[in-house]
Amino acid sequence: MTEPILPVLADSVRLAENGVRILDRRVFPFEQDWVLCRTAEDVAKAVEDMVTQSSGPYFAALWGMVLAAREAAGLPAKDARAYLGRAGERLSNSRRTNNHLRKAVHFVLSEVDGVGSVAGTELVAAALGGAEAGDRAYRARSRALGEFTSGLLPEDGRVLTHCWADLYLVDTVVAAQRAGKRLSFVCTETRPYLQGARLTAETLAEMGVDTTLITDGMGAAVLGSGEIDALVTAADRVTMDGHVVNKVGTLGLAIAANAFDVPFLAMVHAPDQLARTGADVPIEYRPGEDVLSTLGHRTASYRVRGHYPAFDITPPRFVTSIVTDRGPFAPDGVAAYYREGEANQ
């Protein structure tokens, strides 16, 4: 069969000689602008400013650490390692709810520490090797995750999703297409940045998938219509007791799916051993002003305030399955993901 078409967002963060180039998801798909980040600090600021989202911050952190190594190359080995550590902390904290940035930083620092006390070109080479390993690992795990998720979906089904312009989405669709499945998707618009409308729906359409867009307020009605076979989302983090942390709005959809007996599949590479329960996950709050405008146009009076928790936490009782790169787990059984003595992935 014809190989599936890979969308633009599958390769939206790139290392260059003069910095890191990041596709600006704030204006995609209407414009394809690339933001050039010349320093690790520029990368962290781009992540904070929502230039890149979903899996983008992970790759931005990988290549941002390479920039940090370039910046530290002229320092003595001990000072250079300290510089990398500070850069890693800055990048990790640029979006604190999603722990993928911390994992990206860990890939690079592990490679640097593994070659010993180095500076100059050796430091840059080690950081680049760690970033490349992190890139390969993420893509491989996403492919496995997509295969397992596709296996849980019907041969001819309709999927509701929420804010999911990620390699998880791409690899699930690729796996389904290769298996000959005929899936269609319904995407929420995902206010206030409209990631669902601009990113998720566009990615699916690029891949030739039948795609329908709804407003955020329509989710429960669509789930209650009997037309949806599964609610599927990514997860920014899954705790060891099965709580799913994801884009705000996921909780409401999960409750509605539960009420109408629609399975909810939450996709994540691995549960986070550093987060025992939802209380251990810091929830990012973005400026309330963001909800008072849409794509630069004011939608509310200047007499009102906005409130914007960027993520919510879905309790395990509303989750059917946590799908990982090692297969699906019941929410109360995700601890079985880890083999005895295995470190957090």
VOBA-1610 file (N, C-alpha, C; in pm, whole numbers, padded with zeros to 5 digits, always signed):
BEGIN
Met+00084-00118+00000Met+00000+00000+00000Met+00088+00125+00000Thr+00030+00238-00038Thr+00102+00364-00041Thr+00141+00405+00100Glu+00265+00453+00116Glu+00308+00497+00247Glu+00227+00618+00293Pro+00186+00623+00420Pro+00109+00737+00470Pro+00186+00868+00455Ile+00111+00975+00433Ile+00171+01108+00422Ile+00202+01160+00561Leu+00327+01202+00583Leu+00364+01260+00711Leu+00338+01410+00708Pro+00271+01463+00810Pro+00235+01605+00810Pro+00352+01695+00850Val+00333+01823+00831Val+00436+01922+00861Val+00479+01915+01008Leu+00383+01896+01097Leu+00414+01902+01240Leu+00496+01783+01290Ala+00517+01683+01205Ala+00599+01568+01245Ala+00747+01603+01252Asp+00785+01716+01194Asp+00925+01760+01195Asp+00929+01912+01206Ser+00890+01964+01321Ser+00868+02109+01334Ser+00972+02179+01420Val+01075+02106+01467Val+01185+02167+01543Val+01315+02112+01487Arg+01403+02200+01439Arg+01522+02155+01368Arg+01646+02230+01417Leu+01753+02154+01434Leu+01882+02212+01469Leu+01948+02266+01342Ala+02006+02386+01352Ala+02076+02447+01240Ala+02212+02497+01288Glu+02294+02540+01193Glu+02427+02590+01228Glu+02419+02714+01315Asn+02316+02796+01293Asn+02306+02923+01364Asn+02201+02923+01474Gly+02149+02805+01510Gly+02052+02799+01619Gly+01953+02685+01603Val+01837+02701+01662Val+01728+02604+01650Val+01611+02673+01582Arg+01560+02611+01476Arg+01448+02666+01402Arg+01321+02593+01447Ile+01221+02672+01490Ile+01097+02616+01544Ile+00979+02670+01462Leu+00900+02578+01406Leu+00780+02620+01335Leu+00684+02687+01433Asp+00637+02805+01399Asp+00551+02881+01489Asp+00408+02827+01481Arg+00372+02747+01580Arg+00239+02687+01581Arg+00130+02787+01614Arg+00168+02907+01657Arg+00067+03008+01690Arg-00001+03062+01565Val+00063+03048+01449Val+00006+03102+01325Val-00017+02993+01220Phe+00028+02871+01248Phe+00006+02759+01157Phe-00142+02720+01162Pro-00206+02680+01052Pro-00153+02652+00918Pro-00162+02769+00822Phe-00213+02884+00870Phe-00232+02998+00781Phe-00098+03053+00732Glu+00004+03040+00816Glu+00139+03081+00780Glu+00235+02972+00827Gln+00343+02954+00753Gln+00448+02861+00795Gln+00574+02942+00824Asp+00575+03004+00942Asp+00687+03086+00986Asp+00775+03004+01079Trp+00904+03018+01064Trp+01001+02949+01149Trp+01071+03052+01236Val+01065+03032+01367Val+01132+03120+01462Val+01274+03068+01484Leu+01372+03153+01466Leu+01512+03115+01487Leu+01552+03149+01630Cys+01589+03048+01707Cys+01637+03065+01844Cys+01789+03047+01842Arg+01861+03152+01874Arg+02007+03147+01865Arg+02072+03097+01993Thr+01998+03096+02104Thr+02054+03054+02232Thr+01957+02959+02301Ala+02007+02889+02403Ala+01920+02802+02482Ala+01811+02882+02551Glu+01843+03003+02594Glu+01743+03089+02657Glu+01634+03127+02556Asp+01672+03152+02432Asp+01572+03181+02328Asp+01477+03063+02311Val+01532+02941+02317Val+01448+02822+02304Val+01349+02814+02420Ala+01398+02833+02542Ala+01310+02828+02659Ala+01199+02932+02649Lys+01234+03050+02604Lys+01133+03157+02590Lys+01032+03120+02482Ala+01077+03059+02373Ala+00984+03017+02267Ala+00886+02914+02318Val+00934+02820+02400Val+00844+02720+02458Val+00743+02788+02550Glu+00790+02878+02634Glu+00700+02951+02724Glu+00594+03030+02648Asp+00635+03086+02536Asp+00544+03172+02458Asp+00455+03093+02363Met+00456+02960+02373Met+00369+02873+02294Met+00401+02874+02146Val+00526+02906+02110Val+00567+02894+01970Val+00553+02748+01926Thr+00586+02656+02018Thr+00570+02515+01989Thr+00494+02447+02102Gln+00419+02343+02068Gln+00332+02276+02165Gln+00333+02126+02138Ser+00256+02050+02216Ser+00248+01904+02203Ser+00386+01842+02216Ser+00433+01769+02116Ser+00566+01708+02126Ser+00677+01806+02095Gly+00642+01923+02040Gly+00743+02021+02003Gly+00837+02062+02115Pro+00787+02090+02236Pro+00878+02129+02343Pro+00984+02024+02377Tyr+00950+01896+02362Tyr+01049+01791+02387Tyr+01168+01807+02292Phe+01139+01818+02164Phe+01247+01832+02067Phe+01319+01966+02082Ala+01244+02069+02119Ala+01307+02199+02144Ala+01407+02190+02259Ala+01371+02115+02362Ala+01463+02099+02475Ala+01588+02021+02434Leu+01571+01917+02354Leu+01687+01841+02306Leu+01786+01932+02235Trp+01737+02002+02134Trp+01827+02084+02053Trp+01869+02210+02127Gly+01785+02257+02221Gly+01825+02370+02305Gly+01946+02336+02391Met+01954+02212+02436Met+02071+02170+02514Met+02197+02165+02427Val+02181+02136+02299Val+02297+02142+02209Val+02345+02287+02197Leu+02251+02380+02188Leu+02290+02522+02186Leu+02362+02559+02314Ala+02314+02509+02428Ala+02379+02538+02555Ala+02522+02485+02556Ala+02542+02367+02497Ala+02677+02310+02489Ala+02767+02397+02401Arg+02712+02448+02292Arg+02790+02538+02207Arg+02829+02664+02285Glu+02734+02715+02363Glu+02761+02836+02441Glu+02867+02812+02548Ala+02871+02690+02602Ala+02963+02659+02712Ala+03096+02601+02664Ala+03112+02585+02534Ala+03228+02515+02481Ala+03361+02579+02519Gly+03363+02709+02540Gly+03487+02777+02574Gly+03521+02778+02721Leu+03435+02718+02804Leu+03457+02717+02949Leu+03536+02594+02991Pro+03602+02599+03107Pro+03662+02477+03163Pro+03555+02371+03184Ala+03594+02244+03183Ala+03499+02134+03186Ala+03399+02144+03301Lys+03447+02174+03421Lys+03357+02181+03537Lys+03256+02293+03521Asp+03302+02409+03476Asp+03212+02522+03457Asp+03114+02496+03343Ala+03161+02427+03240Ala+03074+02395+03127Ala+02961+02303+03170Arg+02992+02203+03252Arg+02888+02111+03300Arg+02788+02185+03387Ala+02834+02277+03468Ala+02744+02356+03552Ala+02653+02443+03464Tyr+02709+02496+03357Tyr+02631+02577+03264Tyr+02520+02494+03201Leu+02555+02372+03159Leu+02455+02283+03101Leu+02346+02249+03202Gly+02384+02230+03326Gly+02286+02200+03429Gly+02186+02313+03447Arg+02236+02435+03448Arg+02146+02551+03462Arg+02056+02565+03339Ala+02113+02543+03221Ala+02032+02550+03099Ala+01923+02443+03101Gly+01958+02324+03149Gly+01861+02217+03158Gly+01746+02249+03252Glu+01778+02310+03364Glu+01674+02351+03460Glu+01581+02454+03397Arg+01640+02547+03326Arg+01560+02653+03261Arg+01467+02593+03157Leu+01519+02504+03076Leu+01436+02442+02973Leu+01327+02353+03034Ser+01363+02277+03136Ser+01266+02188+03201Ser+01150+02265+03261Asn+01178+02385+03313Asn+01075+02464+03380Asn+00997+02554+03287Ser+01029+02549+03156Ser+00957+02637+03063Ser+00813+02591+03043Arg+00786+02461+03062Arg+00648+02409+03068Arg+00650+02299+03174Arg+00612+02331+03297Arg+00640+02244+03410Arg+00544+02125+03421Thr+00424+02136+03365Thr+00329+02026+03379Thr+00371+01905+03298Asn+00428+01927+03180Asn+00471+01819+03092Asn+00613+01780+03127Asn+00633+01656+03170Asn+00767+01613+03214Asn+00856+01566+03100His+00809+01576+02975His+00892+01537+02862His+01015+01625+02848Leu+01004+01751+02885Leu+01120+01838+02875Leu+01232+01792+02968Arg+01193+01751+03087Arg+01292+01699+03181Arg+01360+01574+03125Lys+01282+01490+03057Lys+01339+01369+02999Lys+01436+01403+02885Ala+01402+01504+02806Ala+01490+01546+02698Ala+01624+01594+02754Val+01616+01676+02857Val+01738+01726+02921Val+01821+01611+02976His+01754+01514+03036His+01823+01399+03093His+01900+01321+02987Phe+01841+01305+02868Phe+01910+01236+02759Phe+02044+01301+02730Val+02044+01433+02722Val+02167+01505+02686Val+02268+01500+02799Leu+02223+01527+02921Leu+02316+01529+03034Leu+02374+01390+03061Ser+02295+01286+03039Ser+02346+01150+03060Ser+02459+01118+02964Glu+02445+01162+02840Glu+02550+01138+02741Glu+02676+01218+02776Val+02656+01343+02816Val+02770+01427+02854Val+02843+01367+02973Asp+02769+01327+03074Asp+02831+01270+03195Asp+02895+01134+03165Gly+02841+01064+03068Gly+02895+00933+03036Gly+03032+00936+02971Val+03066+01048+02908Val+03198+01057+02844Val+03301+01123+02936Gly+03258+01161+03057Gly+03353+01217+03153Gly+03360+01368+03146Ser+03462+01422+03203Ser+03479+01567+03212Ser+03533+01619+03079Val+03446+01685+03002Val+03485+01730+02869Val+03450+01877+02851Ala+03515+01939+02754Ala+03489+02077+02718Ala+03509+02092+02569Gly+03485+02212+02517Gly+03511+02240+02377Gly+03429+02155+02282Thr+03492+02112+02174Thr+03421+02035+02072Thr+03373+01900+02124Glu+03445+01843+02221Glu+03402+01715+02279Glu+03270+01732+02353Leu+03254+01843+02422Leu+03129+01871+02493Leu+03013+01883+02394Val+03034+01957+02288Val+02929+01976+02188Val+02894+01843+02122Ala+02996+01763+02091Ala+02970+01633+02028Ala+02891+01542+02120Ala+02923+01543+02249Ala+02850+01460+02345Ala+02705+01505+02357Ala+02684+01637+02365Ala+02548+01690+02375Ala+02468+01655+02250Leu+02531+01668+02134Leu+02463+01635+02009Leu+02428+01486+02005Gly+02520+01401+02049Gly+02492+01258+02053Gly+02375+01226+02144Gly+02367+01292+02260Gly+02256+01270+02351Gly+02124+01317+02293Ala+02127+01432+02225Ala+02005+01485+02164Ala+01956+01395+02052Glu+02049+01345+01971Glu+02010+01254+01863Glu+01953+01124+01918Ala+02011+01074+02027Ala+01958+00953+02091Ala+01817+00979+02145Gly+01797+01096+02205Gly+01666+01133+02256Gly+01563+01145+02146Asp+01604+01198+02032Asp+01515+01210+01916Asp+01472+01071+01868Arg+01570+00982+01852Arg+01539+00846+01803Arg+01448+00773+01902Ala+01478+00787+02031Ala+01400+00716+02132Ala+01255+00762+02134Tyr+01233+00893+02126Tyr+01097+00945+02130Tyr+01017+00895+02011Arg+01079+00899+01894Arg+01007+00857+01774Arg+00978+00706+01776Ala+01073+00628+01825Ala+01052+00483+01833Ala+00940+00450+01932Arg+00940+00517+02045Arg+00837+00489+02145Arg+00700+00536+02097Ser+00697+00646+02023Ser+00570+00695+01969Ser+00514+00597+01866Arg+00603+00537+01786Arg+00555+00436+01690Arg+00494+00317+01762Ala+00560+00270+01868Ala+00505+00158+01945Ala+00371+00197+02008Leu+00365+00317+02060Leu+00243+00367+02123Leu+00129+00374+02021Gly+00161+00422+01900Gly+00060+00429+01796Gly+00008+00292+01756Glu+00097+00194+01749Glu+00056+00057+01714Glu-00041+00001+01818Phe-00006+00020+01946Phe-00093-00034+02051Phe-00229+00037+02052Thr-00228+00168+02030Thr-00354+00242+02032Thr-00441+00203+01914Ser-00380+00194+01797Ser-00455+00152+01678Ser-00520+00016+01701Gly-00450-00073+01770Gly-00502-00206+01795Gly-00627-00207+01882Leu-00650-00101+01957Leu-00767-00092+02043Leu-00886-00025+01975Leu-00864+00025+01854Leu-00971+00097+01784Leu-01040+00004+01684Pro-01167+00029+01655Pro-01241-00060+01563Pro-01192-00048+01419Glu-01231-00143+01337Glu-01191-00142+01197Glu-01250-00023+01123Asp-01368+00013+01160Asp-01438+00125+01096Asp-01501+00206+01207Gly-01432+00311+01253Gly-01478+00379+01373Gly-01462+00530+01366Arg-01524+00594+01463Arg-01522+00741+01473Arg-01461+00777+01609Val-01359+00859+01606Val-01282+00891+01726Val-01296+01039+01759Leu-01324+01068+01884Leu-01323+01206+01933Leu-01191+01231+02001Thr-01129+01345+01970Thr-01001+01378+02034Thr-00999+01524+02075His-00897+01558+02155His-00890+01691+02214His-00744+01734+02220Cys-00709+01837+02141Cys-00576+01899+02151Cys-00464+01796+02139Trp-00445+01741+02022Trp-00360+01622+02008Trp-00276+01628+01882Ala-00208+01739+01855Ala-00123+01750+01736Ala+00017+01703+01771Asp+00034+01574+01783Asp+00155+01518+01841Asp+00197+01398+01757Leu+00321+01352+01776Leu+00364+01230+01710Leu+00278+01111+01751Tyr+00220+01117+01873Tyr+00129+01011+01913Tyr+00014+00999+01812Leu-00042+01113+01774Leu-00151+01116+01678Leu-00104+01065+01542Val+00008+01118+01495Val+00060+01078+01365Val+00081+00928+01359Asp+00146+00872+01461Asp+00179+00730+01457Asp+00057+00641+01477Thr-00044+00689+01548Thr-00168+00612+01559Thr-00238+00605+01424Val-00243+00718+01355Val-00307+00720+01223Val-00228+00636+01123Val-00096+00646+01126Val-00013+00566+01036Val-00038+00417+01060Ala-00039+00376+01188Ala-00061+00235+01220Ala-00199+00190+01174Ala-00300+00274+01194Ala-00435+00238+01153Ala-00445+00227+01001Gln-00381+00319+00930Gln-00386+00314+00784Gln-00316+00190+00731Arg-00202+00155+00790Arg-00131+00035+00745Arg-00210-00092+00774Ala-00292-00087+00880Ala-00375-00203+00913Ala-00504-00206+00833Gly-00525-00107+00748Gly-00645-00103+00666Gly-00768-00055+00739Lys-00749+00008+00854Lys-00865+00058+00929Lys-00918+00186+00867Arg-01047+00206+00881Arg-01113+00323+00825Arg-01164+00408+00942Leu-01079+00497+00988Leu-01113+00581+01102Leu-01145+00722+01055Ser-01241+00782+01120Ser-01266+00925+01103Ser-01252+00990+01240Phe-01222+01118+01241Phe-01196+01189+01366Phe-01285+01311+01382Val-01324+01335+01505Val-01392+01459+01543Val-01298+01532+01639Cys-01265+01656+01608Cys-01169+01733+01686Cys-01237+01850+01755Thr-01210+01867+01882Thr-01253+01989+01950Thr-01162+02103+01906Glu-01214+02225+01909Glu-01135+02339+01861Glu-01022+02376+01957Thr-01043+02350+02087Thr-00943+02374+02192Thr-00909+02522+02208Arg-01001+02592+02268Arg-00976+02731+02307Arg-00871+02737+02418Pro-00798+02849+02436Pro-00812+02972+02358Pro-00719+02982+02237Tyr-00625+02888+02221Tyr-00532+02898+02109Tyr-00580+02826+01985Leu-00691+02753+01998Leu-00748+02679+01885Leu-00650+02577+01827Gln-00577+02510+01917Gln-00484+02406+01868Gln-00557+02294+01796Gly-00674+02259+01847Gly-00749+02151+01784Gly-00792+02188+01643Ala-00835+02312+01625Ala-00879+02358+01493Ala-00761+02376+01398Arg-00655+02435+01447Arg-00544+02473+01359Arg-00439+02363+01343Leu-00419+02283+01450Leu-00309+02187+01450Leu-00359+02044+01434Thr-00444+01999+01526Thr-00491+01860+01521Thr-00570+01833+01393Ala-00670+01915+01367Ala-00754+01892+01249Ala-00671+01904+01121Glu-00581+02001+01116Glu-00498+02018+00996Glu-00405+01898+00976Thr-00348+01848+01086Thr-00261+01731+01076Thr-00336+01610+01021Leu-00455+01586+01073Leu-00536+01475+01024Leu-00574+01493+00878Ala-00613+01615+00842Ala-00650+01641+00703Ala-00532+01620+00610Glu-00412+01663+00653Glu-00292+01640+00572Glu-00269+01492+00545Met-00306+01410+00644Met-00284+01266+00632Met-00398+01194+00559Gly-00493+01270+00509Gly-00602+01212+00432Gly-00712+01151+00514Val-00724+01191+00639Val-00824+01134+00729Val-00951+01220+00726Asp-01067+01156+00724Asp-01194+01226+00734Asp-01200+01298+00869Thr-01212+01429+00867Thr-01197+01510+00989Thr-01312+01608+01002Thr-01371+01613+01122Thr-01479+01706+01154Thr-01438+01789+01275Leu-01465+01918+01271Leu-01433+02007+01381Leu-01559+02045+01457Ile-01550+02045+01591Ile-01660+02093+01675Ile-01605+02195+01773Thr-01693+02276+01830Thr-01649+02367+01937Thr-01632+02288+02065Asp-01560+02347+02160Asp-01534+02277+02285Asp-01662+02241+02360Gly-01763+02326+02349Gly-01887+02302+02422Gly-01974+02192+02365Met-01937+02138+02251Met-02020+02035+02186Met-01982+01892+02223Gly-01871+01874+02297Gly-01818+01741+02321Gly-01916+01645+02384Ala-01983+01688+02490Ala-02075+01598+02560Ala-02191+01557+02470Ala-02243+01652+02393Ala-02354+01620+02304Ala-02313+01519+02197Val-02192+01536+02143Val-02144+01444+02040Val-02122+01305+02101Leu-02066+01299+02221Leu-02047+01170+02288Leu-02181+01104+02317Gly-02280+01182+02348Gly-02413+01128+02378Gly-02493+01089+02256Ser-02443+01125+02138Ser-02518+01099+02015Ser-02510+00953+01970Gly-02417+00878+02026Gly-02398+00740+01984Gly-02311+00724+01861Glu-02254+00835+01812Glu-02174+00830+01689Glu-02024+00809+01716Ile-01983+00817+01842Ile-01840+00811+01876Ile-01806+00674+01934Asp-01701+00613+01879Asp-01658+00482+01926Asp-01552+00489+02036Ala-01476+00598+02041Ala-01373+00612+02143Ala-01333+00757+02157Leu-01304+00796+02280Leu-01237+00923+02308Leu-01090+00889+02326Val-01004+00952+02246Val-00860+00926+02253Val-00786+01057+02262Thr-00701+01069+02362Thr-00616+01188+02374Thr-00475+01144+02411Ala-00381+01235+02392Ala-00251+01217+02453Ala-00262+01255+02600Ala-00156+01237+02675Ala-00149+01282+02813Ala-00015+01351+02834Asp-00019+01468+02892Asp+00106+01536+02926Asp+00179+01463+03037Arg+00102+01398+03124Arg+00164+01317+03228Arg+00058+01222+03284Val+00100+01102+03321Val+00014+01008+03392Val+00083+00972+03522Thr+00008+00982+03632Thr+00065+00954+03763Thr+00064+00804+03792Met+00135+00765+03894Met+00146+00623+03926Met+00016+00563+03978Asp-00079+00646+04016Asp-00210+00592+04057Asp-00316+00612+03949Gly-00272+00646+03826Gly-00363+00646+03713Gly-00435+00775+03683His-00395+00888+03744His-00453+01016+03706His-00393+01062+03574Val-00476+01119+03488Val-00433+01166+03356Val-00430+01318+03355Val-00312+01372+03330Val-00295+01517+03324Val-00282+01555+03177Asn-00371+01642+03131Asn-00371+01679+02989Asn-00433+01817+02973Lys-00437+01862+02848Lys-00493+01993+02816Lys-00628+02012+02884Val-00650+02131+02943Val-00776+02158+03011Val-00893+02132+02914Gly-00996+02069+02965Gly-01109+02025+02884Gly-01115+01874+02872Thr-01002+01808+02895Thr-00999+01662+02891Thr-01090+01602+02998Leu-01087+01659+03116Leu-01167+01608+03228Leu-01315+01606+03192Gly-01367+01715+03138Gly-01508+01721+03103Gly-01545+01618+02998Leu-01460+01600+02900Leu-01486+01499+02797Leu-01482+01359+02856Ala-01388+01334+02946Ala-01377+01202+03007Ala-01501+01168+03090Ile-01551+01266+03163Ile-01673+01244+03243Ile-01791+01213+03152Ala-01803+01291+03043Ala-01913+01267+02949Ala-01899+01131+02881Ala-01776+01095+02844Ala-01755+00964+02783Ala-01795+00852+02877Asn-01760+00867+03004Asn-01797+00768+03103Asn-01949+00757+03117Ala-02017+00872+03114Ala-02163+00873+03129Ala-02232+00803+03013Phe-02171+00808+02895Phe-02234+00750+02776Phe-02165+00621+02730Asp-02086+00561+02819Asp-02021+00432+02794Asp-01933+00433+02669Val-01861+00543+02649Val-01763+00553+02541Val-01625+00535+02604Pro-01544+00441+02558Pro-01413+00421+02619Pro-01321+00542+02600Phe-01244+00572+02703Phe-01146+00680+02698Phe-01007+00619+02706Leu-00930+00636+02599Leu-00793+00589+02593Leu-00700+00708+02606Ala-00612+00706+02706Ala-00514+00813+02726Ala-00377+00760+02690Met-00307+00829+02602Met-00179+00782+02549Met-00062+00855+02614Val+00037+00778+02656Val+00158+00836+02714Val+00270+00734+02697His+00393+00780+02681His+00503+00685+02669His+00512+00597+02794Ala+00506+00663+02911Ala+00524+00589+03037Ala+00465+00672+03150Pro+00411+00606+03254Pro+00370+00681+03373Pro+00493+00739+03442Asp+00472+00845+03517Asp+00582+00918+03579Asp+00601+00871+03723Gln+00712+00803+03749Gln+00739+00753+03884Gln+00761+00865+03985Leu+00789+00985+03937Leu+00810+01098+04028Leu+00679+01164+04069Ala+00568+01118+04009Ala+00437+01173+04043Ala+00349+01058+04093Arg+00339+01046+04224Arg+00261+00936+04281Arg+00113+00955+04253Thr+00066+01080+04264Thr-00075+01110+04241Thr-00086+01249+04178Gly-00208+01290+04147Gly-00228+01418+04081Gly-00177+01536+04160Ala-00175+01524+04291Ala-00127+01633+04376Ala+00022+01661+04356Asp+00094+01567+04295Asp+00238+01583+04273Asp+00271+01650+04140Val+00170+01688+04063Val+00192+01748+03932Val+00160+01897+03938Pro+00257+01984+03909Pro+00228+02128+03907Pro+00144+02164+03785Ile+00031+02229+03806Ile-00056+02269+03697Ile-00022+02412+03655Glu+00008+02426+03529Glu+00047+02556+03474Glu-00077+02644+03456Tyr-00068+02766+03504Tyr-00170+02867+03480Tyr-00112+02972+03386Arg-00178+02994+03275Arg-00134+03094+03180Arg-00214+03223+03200Pro-00168+03334+03141Pro-00236+03462+03166Pro-00384+03457+03134Gly-00466+03508+03225Gly-00609+03512+03203Gly-00648+03592+03080Glu-00563+03686+03042Glu-00589+03766+02923Glu-00604+03679+02798Asp-00541+03560+02800Asp-00544+03474+02681Asp-00685+03430+02646Val-00773+03417+02745Val-00908+03368+02715Val-01002+03481+02673Leu-00953+03603+02678Leu-01037+03717+02641Leu-01022+03754+02493Ser-00935+03683+02424Ser-00913+03708+02281Ser-00897+03574+02210Thr-00922+03574+02079Thr-00899+03457+01996Thr-00822+03499+01872Leu-00702+03441+01853Leu-00618+03471+01739Leu-00600+03621+01720Gly-00581+03690+01833Gly-00552+03832+01829Gly-00673+03923+01827His-00792+03866+01825His-00914+03948+01821His-00985+03940+01956Arg-01015+04054+02013Arg-01081+04060+02143Arg-01221+04001+02133Thr-01257+03911+02227Thr-01388+03847+02225Thr-01467+03872+02352Ala-01412+03951+02443Ala-01482+03981+02569Ala-01462+04127+02603Ser-01550+04178+02684Ser-01543+04317+02728Ser-01419+04342+02813Tyr-01373+04463+02813Tyr-01258+04501+02897Tyr-01298+04510+03045Arg-01425+04488+03075Arg-01472+04496+03213Arg-01466+04362+03284Val-01423+04256+03213Val-01421+04122+03274Val-01278+04071+03282Arg-01260+03972+03370Arg-01129+03907+03387Arg-01132+03770+03319Gly-01015+03718+03289Gly-01004+03583+03235Gly-00934+03492+03335His-00960+03363+03325His-00899+03262+03412His-00858+03146+03323Tyr-00731+03103+03334Tyr-00682+03004+03238Tyr-00590+02901+03302Pro-00646+02795+03365Pro-00564+02678+03398Pro-00540+02602+03269Ala-00414+02579+03232Ala-00383+02523+03101Ala-00404+02371+03094Phe-00411+02306+03211Phe-00425+02161+03216Phe-00530+02124+03321Asp-00584+02004+03309Asp-00668+01951+03416Asp-00627+01807+03445Ile-00682+01752+03552Ile-00644+01619+03598Ile-00768+01531+03600Thr-00766+01423+03522Thr-00879+01331+03515Thr-00856+01214+03610Pro-00944+01192+03707Pro-00929+01078+03798Pro-00937+00945+03724Pro-00872+00842+03775Pro-00867+00714+03705Pro-01004+00650+03683Arg-01104+00682+03764Arg-01235+00618+03746Arg-01301+00658+03614Phe-01253+00765+03550Phe-01310+00808+03423Phe-01224+00764+03303Val-01119+00687+03330Val-01025+00646+03225Val-01042+00495+03201Thr-01060+00456+03077Thr-01073+00314+03044Thr-00938+00246+03041Ser-00841+00310+02972Ser-00711+00248+02954Ser-00602+00353+02938Ile-00488+00328+03001Ile-00367+00406+02979Ile-00284+00327+02877Val-00266+00384+02759Val-00190+00314+02654Val-00047+00367+02655Thr+00049+00277+02666Thr+00190+00313+02672Thr+00266+00245+02557Asp+00396+00271+02551Asp+00475+00205+02447Asp+00499+00058+02479Arg+00451+00011+02595Arg+00457-00131+02629Arg+00317-00193+02631Gly+00222-00121+02578Gly+00088-00174+02572Gly-00008-00102+02666Pro-00135-00142+02666Pro-00235-00077+02750Pro-00236-00132+02892Phe-00270-00045+02986Phe-00283-00081+03127Phe-00411-00022+03182Ala-00473-00093+03274Ala-00582-00033+03350Ala-00525+00080+03434Pro-00602+00188+03459Pro-00549+00301+03534Pro-00492+00261+03670Asp-00554+00162+03735Asp-00504+00122+03867Asp-00389+00021+03857Gly-00344-00005+03733Gly-00237-00102+03717Gly-00116-00048+03643Val-00105+00085+03630Val+00004+00140+03551Val+00141+00116+03613Ala+00145+00091+03744Ala+00275+00065+03808Ala+00342-00059+03748Ala+00262-00148+03690Ala+00317-00269+03629Ala+00397-00238+03503Tyr+00389-00115+03455Tyr+00470-00075+03339Tyr+00618-00096+03367Tyr+00659-00066+03490Tyr+00801-00069+03522Tyr+00844-00206+03568Arg+00951-00253+03508Arg+01011-00379+03552Arg+01088-00355+03681Glu+01110-00456+03756Glu+01175-00444+03887Glu+01309-00371+03875Gly+01322-00265+03953Gly+01448-00192+03957Gly+01467-00093+03842Glu+01365-00079+03755Glu+01382+00009+03640Glu+01361+00155+03678Ala+01445+00241+03624Ala+01435+00385+03654Ala+01324+00449+03574Asn+01283+00570+03617Asn+01180+00646+03550Asn+01219+00674+03405Gln+01124+00654+03312Gln+01154+00676+03170Gln+01087+00804+03120
//
